[in-house]
């Protein structure tokens, strides 16, 4: 008995159709590129993971874990090449974090293991860079200079929800350096403190310029922050301030002297007037 023509034709076309389908699917799957150059960018615990390349026809999923927890998805199905992970790492800056970037189709349907790239491990307390410090206040009186560095806030929170400062997080590990020079000189002299305040006695009178930087000596890398903006004291204000103090002291002493002298003269005049009255009064008869 002869086999019908239509079933025989379908049987011949099915392998061809499947082959064409596989050819179409294979290039699509091959367009998923693995991310590379994964880099942590973190300053004062503000932490962003960056990578390459810009996706074309696919998207990324970022996952992070501290090792003791399951992988958590962040920046889900994103076309960006960066992901802000600050809210994850600030939960405990003393833990080591691992992150990875997966390349997936836009509909997140992929048969097999999605291409993924692992970021280097990240320990916030050790690896975050120190930001540029800000000079909050300074004053020069004569040769005495006082400088206060702003206690920079971070995004790390206490259990009650308030934000910690750099000093709160690093404690005595954090120190500040002050580099100063005479306004007309290039010679720089550095001093250091484990607080946010400097009190310096200069060698000479005149105006001084200075910068500050943060420092964590216990680190192997990322020890030092950028220098702050340069500030300069004003010689005229310094001289005027010192002069006003001297003049004020002299005026105070002179005022006290005049008051005491007036009291003395007043008493002296009253005493002499009383003595004259006694001498001029007639003697009583006995």
C-alpha positions as CSV (number, residue, x, y, z in Angstrom):
1,X,0.0,0.0,0.0
2,X,1.4,3.4,-0.9
3,X,2.1,6.0,1.7
4,X,0.0,9.2,1.3
5,X,2.0,12.1,-0.2
6,X,1.2,14.7,2.5
7,X,2.4,12.7,5.6
8,X,5.5,11.7,3.6
9,X,6.1,15.4,2.8
10,X,5.7,16.5,6.4
11,X,8.1,13.8,7.6
12,X,10.7,15.1,5.2
13,X,10.2,18.8,6.2
14,X,10.3,18.3,10.0
15,X,14.0,17.8,10.3
16,X,14.7,20.8,8.1
17,X,12.3,23.0,10.1
18,X,14.0,22.0,13.4
19,X,17.4,22.6,12.0
20,X,16.4,26.1,10.9
21,X,14.9,26.8,14.4
22,X,18.1,25.7,16.1
23,X,20.1,28.0,13.7
24,X,17.9,30.9,14.7
25,X,18.1,30.3,18.4
26,X,21.8,29.6,18.5
27,X,22.9,33.1,17.3
28,X,20.4,34.7,19.7
29,X,21.9,32.9,22.7
30,X,25.4,33.7,21.5
31,X,24.7,37.5,21.7
32,X,24.7,37.3,25.6
33,X,28.1,38.7,26.4
34,X,29.8,38.1,29.7
35,X,30.4,41.2,31.7
36,X,34.0,42.2,32.4
37,X,36.1,44.7,34.2
38,X,33.9,44.6,37.3
39,X,35.1,47.4,39.7
40,X,34.0,48.6,43.1
41,X,33.8,52.4,43.4
42,X,33.3,53.4,47.0
43,X,33.9,56.6,48.9
44,X,32.9,57.2,52.5
45,X,30.9,53.9,52.2
46,X,28.8,55.2,49.2
47,X,29.4,52.0,47.1
48,X,28.7,51.4,43.4
49,X,29.7,48.3,41.3
50,X,30.6,49.2,37.7
51,X,31.3,46.9,34.7
52,X,31.4,46.6,30.9
53,X,30.1,46.4,28.2
54,X,27.0,48.3,27.4
55,X,24.4,45.6,26.6
56,X,22.8,45.3,23.1
57,X,19.8,42.9,22.9
58,X,20.2,41.7,26.5
59,X,20.1,43.0,30.1
60,X,21.9,42.4,33.4
61,X,21.0,41.1,36.8
62,X,23.3,42.0,39.8
63,X,23.5,39.7,42.8
64,X,25.3,40.2,46.1
65,X,26.0,38.2,49.2
66,X,28.0,38.5,52.4
67,X,28.7,34.8,52.4
68,X,26.5,34.0,55.4
69,X,23.3,34.9,53.3
70,X,21.8,33.7,50.1
71,X,22.4,35.7,46.9
72,X,20.2,38.8,46.7
73,X,19.2,40.3,43.4
74,X,19.8,44.0,42.8
75,X,19.3,46.2,39.7
76,X,17.1,43.5,38.1
77,X,17.0,43.3,34.3
78,X,18.9,46.6,33.9
79,X,20.6,48.0,30.8
80,X,22.9,50.1,33.0
81,X,26.5,49.2,33.6
82,X,26.5,50.2,37.3
83,X,24.6,49.3,40.4
84,X,24.4,51.1,43.7
85,X,24.9,48.5,46.5
86,X,25.3,51.0,49.4
87,X,22.1,49.8,51.1
88,X,23.5,46.3,51.2
89,X,27.1,46.9,52.4
90,X,26.1,49.5,55.0
91,X,24.3,46.8,57.1
92,X,27.7,45.7,58.4
93,X,30.9,47.4,57.1
94,X,33.1,44.7,58.7
95,X,31.8,41.8,56.5
96,X,33.3,40.6,53.2
97,X,30.9,41.0,50.3
98,X,30.8,39.1,47.0
99,X,28.9,40.3,43.9
100,X,28.3,39.0,40.4
101,X,26.7,40.2,37.2
102,X,24.5,37.9,35.0
103,X,23.8,38.5,31.4
104,X,20.2,37.4,30.4
105,X,17.6,38.1,27.7
106,X,15.2,40.9,28.3
107,X,12.4,38.5,29.1
108,X,14.8,36.6,31.5
109,X,14.2,33.3,29.7
110,X,17.4,31.4,29.1
111,X,17.9,27.7,28.8
112,X,21.1,26.8,30.5
113,X,23.5,28.7,32.7
114,X,23.5,32.5,32.1
115,X,26.9,34.0,31.5
116,X,28.1,35.6,34.7
117,X,31.1,37.5,36.0
118,X,32.3,37.7,39.6
119,X,33.5,40.9,41.2
120,X,36.6,41.0,43.5
121,X,35.7,40.6,47.2
122,X,34.8,43.8,48.9
123,X,35.4,44.7,52.6
124,X,33.9,48.1,53.2
125,X,35.9,49.0,56.3
126,X,39.1,48.2,54.5
127,X,38.3,49.2,50.9
128,X,36.1,52.3,50.9
129,X,38.1,55.4,50.0
130,X,38.3,58.4,52.2
131,X,36.6,61.4,50.7
132,X,38.0,65.0,50.6
133,X,37.7,66.5,54.1
134,X,36.1,69.9,54.7
135,X,37.6,72.6,57.0
136,X,34.7,73.6,59.2
137,X,36.3,76.5,61.0
138,X,39.7,78.2,61.5
139,X,41.1,81.2,63.3
140,X,44.5,82.8,63.8
141,X,45.3,85.0,66.7
142,X,48.9,86.2,66.6
143,X,51.0,83.0,66.1
144,X,48.2,80.7,67.4
145,X,46.2,78.9,64.7
146,X,43.2,76.7,65.5
147,X,41.5,74.5,62.8
148,X,38.5,72.3,63.0
149,X,37.7,69.6,60.5
150,X,34.1,68.7,59.7
151,X,33.1,65.2,61.0
152,X,31.9,63.8,57.7
153,X,28.6,62.0,57.8
154,X,28.2,58.6,56.1
155,X,25.3,56.4,55.0
156,X,26.1,53.8,57.7
157,X,23.3,53.7,60.2
158,X,23.0,53.0,63.9
159,X,20.4,50.6,65.1
160,X,18.1,53.5,65.9
161,X,18.4,54.6,62.2
162,X,20.6,57.7,62.7
163,X,23.7,58.1,60.5
164,X,27.2,57.5,61.7
165,X,30.1,59.9,60.9
166,X,33.5,58.8,59.8
167,X,34.8,59.3,63.3
168,X,32.0,57.0,64.6
169,X,32.9,54.3,62.2
170,X,36.7,54.4,62.3
171,X,37.3,55.7,65.9
172,X,41.0,56.1,66.6
173,X,42.0,54.4,63.4
174,X,41.1,57.7,61.7
175,X,43.6,60.6,62.0
176,X,43.9,63.9,60.2
177,X,47.0,65.7,58.9
178,X,47.4,69.4,58.6
179,X,50.0,70.8,56.1
180,X,50.7,74.5,56.6
181,X,53.1,77.1,55.2
182,X,53.6,80.8,55.3
183,X,51.6,82.5,52.6
184,X,54.7,83.6,50.7
185,X,56.7,80.3,51.2
186,X,56.7,76.9,49.5
187,X,58.0,75.0,52.5
188,X,55.2,72.8,54.0
189,X,55.1,71.4,57.5
190,X,52.8,68.6,58.5
191,X,51.3,67.8,61.9
192,X,48.8,65.0,62.8
193,X,46.0,64.5,65.3
194,X,43.6,61.7,66.3
195,X,40.8,64.2,66.8
196,X,39.1,66.7,64.4
197,X,40.9,69.7,66.0
198,X,44.3,71.3,65.5
199,X,46.0,73.9,67.7
200,X,49.3,75.1,66.2
201,X,51.8,77.7,67.4
202,X,53.5,79.2,64.4
203,X,57.2,80.1,64.4
204,X,56.7,83.6,62.9
205,X,54.0,86.3,62.6
206,X,52.1,86.7,59.4
207,X,49.5,84.9,57.3
208,X,49.5,81.1,56.8
209,X,47.9,78.8,54.2
210,X,47.0,75.2,55.0
211,X,45.2,72.0,53.8
212,X,44.0,68.9,55.7
213,X,43.7,65.3,54.7
214,X,42.3,62.1,56.4
215,X,44.5,59.1,57.1
216,X,44.1,55.5,58.2
217,X,47.7,54.2,58.8
218,X,46.5,50.6,59.5
219,X,45.5,50.2,55.8
220,X,47.8,48.8,53.1
221,X,45.9,50.6,50.4
222,X,43.7,53.7,50.3
223,X,45.4,55.1,53.3
224,X,45.0,58.8,52.5
225,X,42.2,61.0,51.3
226,X,42.6,63.9,48.8
227,X,43.7,67.2,50.2
228,X,41.0,69.6,51.3
229,X,40.6,73.0,49.6
230,X,43.4,75.4,50.6
231,X,42.5,78.0,53.2
232,X,44.6,81.1,54.2
233,X,44.5,83.3,57.2
234,X,44.4,87.1,56.8
235,X,47.4,88.9,58.2
236,X,45.5,92.1,58.7
237,X,42.7,90.3,60.6
238,X,45.3,88.5,62.7
239,X,47.2,91.8,63.6
240,X,43.9,93.6,64.2
241,X,42.7,90.8,66.4
242,X,45.8,90.8,68.5
243,X,45.8,94.6,68.6
244,X,42.2,94.7,69.8
245,X,43.0,92.3,72.6
246,X,46.0,94.4,73.7
247,X,44.1,97.7,73.4
248,X,41.1,96.2,75.2
249,X,43.4,95.1,78.1
250,X,45.0,98.5,78.4
251,X,41.7,100.3,78.4
252,X,40.4,97.9,81.1
253,X,43.5,98.5,83.3
254,X,43.3,102.3,82.8
255,X,39.6,102.4,83.6
256,X,40.1,100.5,86.8
257,X,43.0,102.8,87.7
258,X,40.9,105.9,87.1
259,X,38.1,104.5,89.2
260,X,40.4,103.6,92.1
261,X,42.1,107.0,91.8
262,X,38.8,108.8,91.8
263,X,37.7,107.0,94.9
264,X,41.0,107.8,96.7
265,X,40.8,111.5,95.8
266,X,37.2,111.7,96.9
267,X,38.0,110.2,100.2
268,X,41.0,112.3,100.6
269,X,39.1,115.5,99.9
270,X,36.3,114.5,102.3
271,X,38.9,113.8,105.0
272,X,40.5,117.2,104.7
273,X,37.2,119.0,104.7
274,X,36.2,117.3,107.9
275,X,39.5,118.2,109.5
276,X,39.1,121.9,108.6
277,X,35.6,122.0,110.1
278,X,37.0,120.7,113.3
279,X,39.8,123.3,113.4
280,X,37.4,126.2,112.7
281,X,34.7,125.2,115.2
282,X,34.8,127.2,118.6
283,X,35.8,125.4,121.8
284,X,33.0,124.6,124.2
285,X,33.2,126.4,127.6
286,X,33.7,124.2,130.6
